């Protein structure tokens, strides 16, 4: 929450923190919860590339884990933590660090041989994938975002307008982040207390449906 407020400001109610931090900013710098795994894996990779003895030791320690730890509380030392971090970002470290397997579609990768920027890009995409999964939970207007988005194209729209028309650029950012104060949100408490209330209904059409972000974007 504090990270999103720092980037966006405290007054845009309803915005998706995951979209603000994962789409509209550099996620590995603005999301403290996921920046730590990113930095830890990056530094771990750097040390293994630099020192053959450290690499051998890391592989030996990895072989001692018969069962993959599921949390940092179960992990022992940096190797255990990196195993957990990779799992969180969508990768499996099965044997050697030179053979990392993505959980979804994609080829195995050797972080010790691929270009540094390429491996870091894959890690950042892993962070975004986790955030997109959070976005889908309870926000129907983001249906499909879990499959990924064209990040560069999305940001180019509002960034190209930022210097020429700040108001329009900010409105586009607000739409992307879902930060629209709809009647559905404004009267959510009344809706919980009385499901048949009409306070949440859209007053700009005669469809008799709630004024949600999805309705505004797709139906209006």
N, C-alpha and C positions, 0 to 999 in steps of 0.2 A: 504493500500500500504506500509506504513512504517513498519507495523508488518511483512509483508512478506519479505521485504528487510532485516530486522534485522535477521530473521531466515535463509534466503537463500543467501542474498547478492544482490547487485544492478544490476548485469550484466546479469541475465538470463531473457532475454526479452521473452514475450509471455506466461510465466508460469501462471497458474491459481492460483490466490491468495486464492480462496476458498479451493482448493486442498492442497496447501502448508500449510495453517493454519488448515484445517479440517481433513486432512488425515496424513500428514507427521509430525505433531507436536501435542502437547496436546492442543486441541482447546480452552479449558476453561482458558488457561494461555497465549496464544499468540494472540488471537483475541479480542482486546479491545471492539469492538462493541457488541460482544456476551458474553464476560466474565462478564460484569456488571449484566445482567439479571441472569446469573448462580449464581453469588455470592449473589445477592439480595434474590433470592428464597431460597438458602441454608441457609442464616442467618435468614430469616423469619421462615423457618421450625424449625431451632434450638430454636428460642425464643418461638415458639408455643409449642414445646415439653417440654420446661423447665418450663413454667409458665401457669398454667390453666387460670388465670385471663386474661392474654394477649390473649390466644386462644379464650376465650369467647368474648372478645372485638372485635377481628378480625372477628369473625363470624357475630357479630351484624353489624359491618361496611359493611361487604360484602352484607348483606341482604338489605342495603340501595341503592345498585346499581341496579335499575330496568333495566337499559341498560348497558351492558358491555362496558367500555371505550375502544376505539380503539387505543389510543395513550397515551403517558405519559402526553401530554399537557391537555388531558381530564381527567386524573386521579388525584384524591385528596389523598395525603398521601401515606404511604407505602402499604396499602392494595390495593389501586387502581393501583399502579405501579406493584405489584405482579400479579394482574389480567392480566394486559397487557403483562407482561413478560411470564407468563404461556401460554397465547394465542400465543405468538410469537414462543414459543418452542414446540407448538403442543398439548397443554393441555387446558381443560376447567375446571374452578373452578365454579361449578354451585351452590352448597349449602354450605356444610361445607368443611373445608380443609382436612378432613378425607375421602373425596370422590372426588378425582380428576379423570377426564375422559379424556383419550387420544382422539384426533380428528380422528386418523386413527384406524387401527386394534389394538386390545389389550384390556386387562381388566382394569377396574377401579383400582386405587391405593390409598392407604392411606399412605401419606408421614410421618404421625406421628407414624406409627407402623412398616413400613418396615425398614430394615437395612439402615443406613445412606449411605453406599457405593452404595446400589442398587438404591436408589432415585437419588443420584448424577449421577450415570451411565445413568439413564433414561434422566436426564436433558442434559447431554453431547450429547447423541444420538439425542435429540431434536435440539441442536445447529447444529450438523452435517447435519441433514435432511434439515435444512434451507439453509445451505451452498451448499449442493448437488443440491438443486433446482436452485441456482444461476449458478452453473457449467453447467447445462443442457442448459442454455440460450445462444445460439450462438456457442456452441462447440459440433458439432455432434459426435465427437469421444468419448464423454462421455455419449452417449445415454444409458439409463438404470441405471445410477448411482443414480438416484432419488429413486430407489427401495432399496438402501442401498448396502454396500460393506462388504466384510470380512476384516475388518480393521486389525486385528492381522496378518492374513496370508499375506496381502499385504505388511505390514511393515517388516515382518520377512524376506522377500526376500532381500531387500536392506540392512537391518540392519545386517544380517548374513555375508554379504560381506564387510561391512564397514572397519573392521580391516584387512582383507586379501587382498582386491582389491578395493581400494578407488575409482579408476577411473570407474570401472564397476558399483559399488554401486551408484556413483553420476550419471552415465548415466541412471540407472534404475529410480532414483528419478526424473531426468529430464523428462523421458518418462511419469511417473505417473502424473507429474505436467503439462504436455503438453507444456513444455518450449522449444520447438523446433523451430528454426528460419527457417521456410519454405519459399519457393518462393511466396506462397500465401500471407504470412504476409509481406515479404520483399517488394513486389511490390503492396501492397494493394492500395496505393494512385493512382498508374497508372491504376489499375483495376477500381477504382471508376471513373476516368476521361475518360477511354476508356474500356468499358466492353469486347470488342473483342480482347484485347491485349493478346499476347501469352507469355508474360514475366512470368506469374504465372504458366505456364504449367510445368509439371514434365519432366525433361530432362533425366531421367533414364529409362523411359519406352515409349512405343508407343501407350498408351491408349488415349492420347490427353486430359488429365484431369489436373486440377490444383494440384500442389504439396501442399496438406494440411496435417495436422497431421494425420487425418483419413486415407488418402491415403498411407502415409508412413507406418503406423502401420498395416493396414489391407490389402493393395493391393500389397505392394512392395515385 
